[in-house]
Amino acid sequence: MTDYRKLQELLRTVGSYETPPENRPARPAGVNGLNSVRYAATILRIISRCSWRYLRGTFNHEAWSEICCASVSFAERLGATVTFEGFEQRAAYDGPVVYVSNHMSTLETMVFPTALNAFGKLAIIVKKSLGDIPVVGAAHRAVGAIEVTRKNAREDLVTVLEQGAARLAGGSSVLLFPQGTRQSVFEAKRFNTLGAKLAERARVPVVPIAVRTDFLQTGRWVKDFGMVDPSKPIRFACGPVLPPELGAKKAHERCVAFIEGQIRAWGLPVAAP
């Protein structure tokens, strides 16, 4: 079982992590309904544990990191290899940043709290519908989540720029998924500039992160819970810390180039311009 403190320490000190052989079986488990249900249960357990800790008054960024690490541990027990690389760049910068990442599945939303809280407190942009769930929404707000409607672009822009700047000024980094929804194929034109604009406004760096999480497919009936394929690697690659002096346009272009380049290097499809 992966220890969240050890994982965070590795990301801070050497900037990388790869599942050690003793954390996974010799062969990945097969693709079947039972393993998919077990992984869905793991996600639900993470949500319920966060909610319970909130009700007890003990939910904070440390508890969030610890609980969410179960998403890594269970994937490894099924035989998946989990890799983090390039995080020494983030570790070299002391201060809050804006993270922008592609969005492939629910998995990265479960892993990021463990990984990114290693560098200071994290606030995530989430759907308002998630915030409307009793207790679950309150737990997210307790760790600084910013809620957007994804129905009114202008209203969401104001919300993110104002609340995001406030979180950054308070010392928390902010994570955005500029694609808005999960996409198995990366399409640059659907990766909006909101993260770069927030970073420029708050005068903090923006950091791109490329993810490969097709280990967990989008569900047919419930998007969050699909089939899992333990033979597919789970990968997180951190890009350069891009200073606000670059300006939003250039920072955005470099973020897109980094993420697209990583996805191509991993052999995954990228939409034509």
Number of C-alpha atoms within 10 A of each C-alpha: 13 17 12 21 16 11 19 20 16 18 24 20 12 14 21 20 20 13 18 11 11 10 18 20 13 9 11 18 18 14 13 11 12 12 18 19 15 13 22 19 13 18 21 13 16 20 19 15 18 24 21 16 16 19 14 9 11 13 19 17 20 17 16 22 22 16 22 25 23 23 22 23 21 19 27 25 18 21 24 26 23 20 16 20 18 18 26 18 17 21 17 13 12 9 15 23 28 29 25 29 24 29 25 25 25 19 23 22 17 21 18 18 24 26 25 22 18 22 22 14 21 27 25 24 21 22 17 14 12 15 19 12 11 10 17 20 19 18 24 25 16 15 18 22 23 23 22 21 14 16 9 9 11 9 12 17 15 12 17 22 18 14 18 29 23 13 21 23 14 11 15 24 27 29 28 22 22 18 20 16 12 16 15 17 14 23 17 18 12 12 20 16 19 19 29 30 22 26 29 23 16 20 17 23 24 31 27 28 24 23 24 25 21 22 22 25 20 20 13 10 8 8 12 16 22 21 21 29 22 24 16 17 19 24 22 25 21 25 24 18 22 22 17 20 13 14 16 21 12 14 26 24 13 19 27 25 14 20 23 21 13 21 21 13 10 13 8 14 14 15 10 8 6
